[in-house]
Amino acid sequence: MAIKRQAPIEINVSLDENKIPEKIIWSAPDGGVENQEAKAMLLSFWDGINKESLRMDLWVKEMPIDEMKLFFHQSLLSMSDSFYKAIQDEKMAATMKDFCEYFAEKMELKKL
């Protein structure tokens, strides 16, 4: 099957002299995103040949801890939603959401 269209996604990371991220800028024109600054990213791909995930996790050195906690919490919630959409396993998705509530409690996110 021939590819009919491509939708580019671009990520540019500015590094300091020690190769630590200082700035992350991304664009996804089909999604209406142009040169959006981000403080962190979690990027995962599935390698179907080797049956393993490939990932790249980056955050800028000025990322505040309280924002990092929120970022992980929201990422976990999003993964729960994506898991349900992909697998349709309500029981496990609910269990994942329960963990997200536990995570928020232990990270004291309700206080932020």
C-alpha positions in Angstrom: 0.0 0.0 0.0 1.4 3.4 -1.0 1.7 6.2 1.5 -0.9 8.8 0.4 0.2 11.6 2.7 2.7 12.4 5.4 2.1 14.5 8.5 5.5 15.9 9.8 6.3 16.3 13.4 9.4 18.2 14.3 11.3 18.3 17.6 14.2 20.6 18.2 16.3 20.4 21.3 18.8 23.1 22.3 21.6 21.8 24.4 24.1 23.4 26.7 27.9 22.7 26.6 27.3 19.5 28.6 24.6 18.3 26.2 21.8 19.0 28.8 18.5 20.2 27.3 17.9 23.9 27.7 15.0 24.3 25.4 12.5 22.0 23.6 10.6 23.4 20.6 8.1 21.2 18.6 5.8 21.6 15.7 3.0 19.5 14.3 1.4 21.6 11.5 -1.5 19.1 10.9 -2.4 19.4 14.6 -2.1 23.2 14.6 1.1 23.3 16.6 3.9 25.6 15.4 7.1 26.2 17.4 5.5 25.4 20.7 8.0 25.5 23.6 7.9 22.5 26.1 9.8 21.8 29.3 9.6 18.0 29.0 8.8 15.2 26.6 8.2 11.4 26.8 8.5 9.8 23.3 7.9 6.1 22.7 7.9 4.0 19.6 7.1 0.3 19.2 9.7 -1.8 17.4 7.5 -4.6 16.0 10.5 -6.6 14.8 12.3 -6.8 18.2 9.0 -6.6 20.2 10.3 -3.8 22.4 9.6 -0.1 23.0 12.1 2.5 22.1 11.9 5.7 24.1 13.4 9.1 24.6 12.7 11.1 27.7 13.9 14.6 27.9 13.4 17.6 30.2 15.0 21.0 30.4 17.4 21.6 33.3 15.1 24.4 34.6 12.0 22.1 34.9 10.6 22.6 38.4 10.0 19.5 40.5 6.3 20.4 41.1 5.7 20.6 37.3 7.6 17.4 36.8 5.2 15.6 39.2 2.2 17.0 37.4 3.7 16.1 34.0 4.1 12.5 35.1 0.7 12.3 36.7 -1.0 13.7 33.5 1.1 11.3 31.4 0.0 8.3 33.4 -3.6 9.4 33.1 -3.2 9.8 29.4 -1.6 6.4 29.1 -4.6 4.9 30.9 -7.0 6.5 28.4 -4.8 5.4 25.5 -4.7 1.9 26.9 -8.5 1.7 27.1 -8.9 3.1 23.5 -6.4 0.5 22.2 -7.3 -2.6 24.2 -10.9 -1.9 25.4 -10.1 -3.5 28.8 -12.3 -1.5 31.2 -11.1 -3.3 34.4 -7.4 -2.8 33.7 -8.0 0.9 32.6 -9.8 1.4 35.9 -7.0 -0.2 37.8 -4.5 2.2 36.1 -6.7 5.2 37.0 -6.7 4.0 40.6 -2.9 4.0 40.5 -3.0 7.5 39.1 -5.1 8.6 42.1 -2.6 6.9 44.5 0.3 8.6 42.7 -1.4 12.0 43.0 -2.0 11.4 46.7 1.6 10.2 47.4 3.0 13.1 45.4 0.7 15.5 47.2 -0.6 16.8 44.0 -4.0 17.8 45.5 -2.1 20.5 47.4 -0.5 22.1 44.4 
